[in-house]
Amino acid sequence: MAYFINDDCVMCGACKDECPTGAISEGDPKYTIDDSKCDDCGTCAEVCPVGAPQPKK
């Protein structure tokens, strides 16, 4: 199950810099996660200062 980035994203880039699979890219108005690259590791959620990356349900 991949993660997604909710509307709390403040575009700081912390998640993109730490993603081991390169699944996160800059979007407008928030970063986005490519489902096909996300391996559900949760690293993005661990480093995000506002908790924007969330697991899909």
FIKOLZA-1660 file (N, C-alpha, C; in steps of 0.1 Angstrom, whole numbers, plus 5000, padded with zeros to 4 digits):
% residues 57
   i   px   py   pz ch aa at
   1 5008 4988 5000  A  M  N
   1 5000 5000 5000  A  M CA
   1 5009 5012 5000  A  M  C
   2 5008 5021 4990  A  A  N
   2 5016 5033 4989  A  A CA
   2 5011 5044 4998  A  A  C
   3 5020 5054 5000  A  Y  N
   3 5016 5066 5008  A  Y CA
   3 5011 5076 4998  A  Y  C
   4 5005 5086 5004  A  F  N
   4 5001 5098 4996  A  F CA
   4 5004 5110 5005  A  F  C
   5 5004 5122 4999  A  I  N
   5 5007 5134 5006  A  I CA
   5 4995 5142 5007  A  I  C
   6 4990 5145 5020  A  N  N
   6 4978 5152 5021  A  N CA
   6 4980 5168 5020  A  N  C
   7 4969 5175 5022  A  D  N
   7 4970 5190 5019  A  D CA
   7 4977 5197 5030  A  D  C
   8 4982 5191 5040  A  D  N
   8 4990 5197 5051  A  D CA
   8 5005 5200 5046  A  D  C
   9 5008 5195 5034  A  C  N
   9 5022 5197 5029  A  C CA
   9 5026 5211 5028  A  C  C
  10 5038 5215 5033  A  V  N
  10 5043 5228 5033  A  V CA
  10 5054 5230 5023  A  V  C
  11 5056 5220 5014  A  M  N
  11 5066 5221 5003  A  M CA
  11 5081 5223 5009  A  M  C
  12 5084 5216 5020  A  C  N
  12 5097 5218 5025  A  C CA
  12 5108 5209 5018  A  C  C
  13 5103 5198 5012  A  G  N
  13 5112 5189 5005  A  G CA
  13 5119 5179 5013  A  G  C
  14 5116 5178 5026  A  A  N
  14 5122 5168 5035  A  A CA
  14 5119 5154 5030  A  A  C
  15 5107 5151 5026  A  C  N
  15 5103 5138 5022  A  C CA
  15 5110 5134 5009  A  C  C
  16 5111 5143 5000  A  K  N
  16 5117 5140 4987  A  K CA
  16 5132 5137 4988  A  K  C
  17 5139 5144 4997  A  D  N
  17 5153 5142 4999  A  D CA
  17 5156 5128 5005  A  D  C
  18 5146 5123 5013  A  E  N
  18 5149 5111 5021  A  E CA
  18 5143 5098 5014  A  E  C
  19 5134 5100 5004  A  C  N
  19 5128 5088 4998  A  C CA
  19 5138 5079 4991  A  C  C
  20 5139 5067 4995  A  P  N
  20 5150 5058 4989  A  P CA
  20 5146 5053 4975  A  P  C
  21 5134 5054 4971  A  T  N
  21 5130 5049 4958  A  T CA
  21 5128 5060 4948  A  T  C
  22 5129 5073 4952  A  G  N
  22 5127 5084 4943  A  G CA
  22 5112 5085 4938  A  G  C
  23 5103 5081 4947  A  A  N
  23 5089 5082 4944  A  A CA
  23 5083 5095 4945  A  A  C
  24 5089 5104 4952  A  I  N
  24 5083 5117 4955  A  I CA
  24 5089 5128 4946  A  I  C
  25 5079 5136 4941  A  S  N
  25 5083 5147 4932  A  S CA
  25 5076 5160 4935  A  S  C
  26 5081 5171 4931  A  E  N
  26 5075 5184 4934  A  E CA
  26 5063 5186 4926  A  E  C
  27 5052 5189 4932  A  G  N
  27 5040 5191 4925  A  G CA
  27 5035 5205 4928  A  G  C
  28 5023 5208 4924  A  D  N
  28 5017 5221 4927  A  D CA
  28 5003 5220 4932  A  D  C
  29 5000 5222 4944  A  P  N
  29 5007 5230 4954  A  P CA
  29 5014 5222 4964  A  P  C
  30 5016 5209 4962  A  K  N
  30 5022 5200 4972  A  K CA
  30 5030 5189 4965  A  K  C
  31 5039 5183 4972  A  Y  N
  31 5046 5171 4967  A  Y CA
  31 5037 5160 4964  A  Y  C
  32 5041 5151 4955  A  T  N
  32 5032 5139 4951  A  T CA
  32 5041 5127 4952  A  T  C
  33 5034 5115 4954  A  I  N
  33 5041 5103 4955  A  I CA
  33 5036 5094 4943  A  I  C
  34 5046 5088 4936  A  D  N
  34 5043 5079 4925  A  D CA
  34 5040 5065 4931  A  D  C
  35 5028 5061 4930  A  D  N
  35 5024 5048 4935  A  D CA
  35 5032 5036 4930  A  D  C
  36 5036 5037 4918  A  S  N
  36 5044 5026 4912  A  S CA
  36 5058 5025 4917  A  S  C
  37 5063 5036 4923  A  K  N
  37 5077 5036 4929  A  K CA
  37 5077 5034 4944  A  K  C
  38 5066 5038 4951  A  C  N
  38 5065 5038 4965  A  C CA
  38 5065 5023 4970  A  C  C
  39 5075 5020 4980  A  D  N
  39 5075 5007 4985  A  D CA
  39 5070 5006 4999  A  D  C
  40 5063 5017 5004  A  D  N
  40 5056 5017 5017  A  D CA
  40 5065 5016 5028  A  D  C
  41 5077 5022 5027  A  C  N
  41 5087 5021 5038  A  C CA
  41 5084 5031 5049  A  C  C
  42 5077 5042 5046  A  G  N
  42 5073 5052 5057  A  G CA
  42 5084 5062 5060  A  G  C
  43 5095 5062 5053  A  T  N
  43 5105 5072 5056  A  T CA
  43 5100 5086 5054  A  T  C
  44 5092 5088 5044  A  C  N
  44 5087 5102 5042  A  C CA
  44 5079 5106 5054  A  C  C
  45 5071 5098 5059  A  A  N
  45 5062 5101 5071  A  A CA
  45 5071 5104 5083  A  A  C
  46 5082 5097 5085  A  E  N
  46 5091 5099 5096  A  E CA
  46 5098 5112 5096  A  E  C
  47 5101 5118 5084  A  V  N
  47 5109 5130 5083  A  V CA
  47 5100 5142 5081  A  V  C
  48 5088 5141 5078  A  C  N
  48 5079 5152 5075  A  C CA
  48 5076 5160 5088  A  C  C
  49 5078 5173 5088  A  P  N
  49 5076 5181 5100  A  P CA
  49 5061 5183 5103  A  P  C
  50 5052 5181 5093  A  V  N
  50 5038 5184 5095  A  V CA
  50 5029 5171 5093  A  V  C
  51 5035 5160 5091  A  G  N
  51 5028 5147 5090  A  G CA
  51 5020 5146 5078  A  G  C
  52 5024 5152 5067  A  A  N
  52 5016 5152 5054  A  A CA
  52 5016 5138 5047  A  A  C
  53 5027 5131 5047  A  P  N
  53 5026 5117 5041  A  P CA
  53 5018 5108 5049  A  P  C
  54 5008 5101 5043  A  Q  N
  54 5000 5092 5050  A  Q CA
  54 4998 5079 5042  A  Q  C
  55 4996 5068 5049  A  P  N
  55 4994 5055 5041  A  P CA
  55 4980 5056 5035  A  P  C
  56 4979 5051 5023  A  K  N
  56 4966 5050 5017  A  K CA
  56 4958 5038 5024  A  K  C
  57 4945 5040 5024  A  K  N
  57 4937 5030 5031  A  K CA
  57 4929 5022 5021  A  K  C
% end
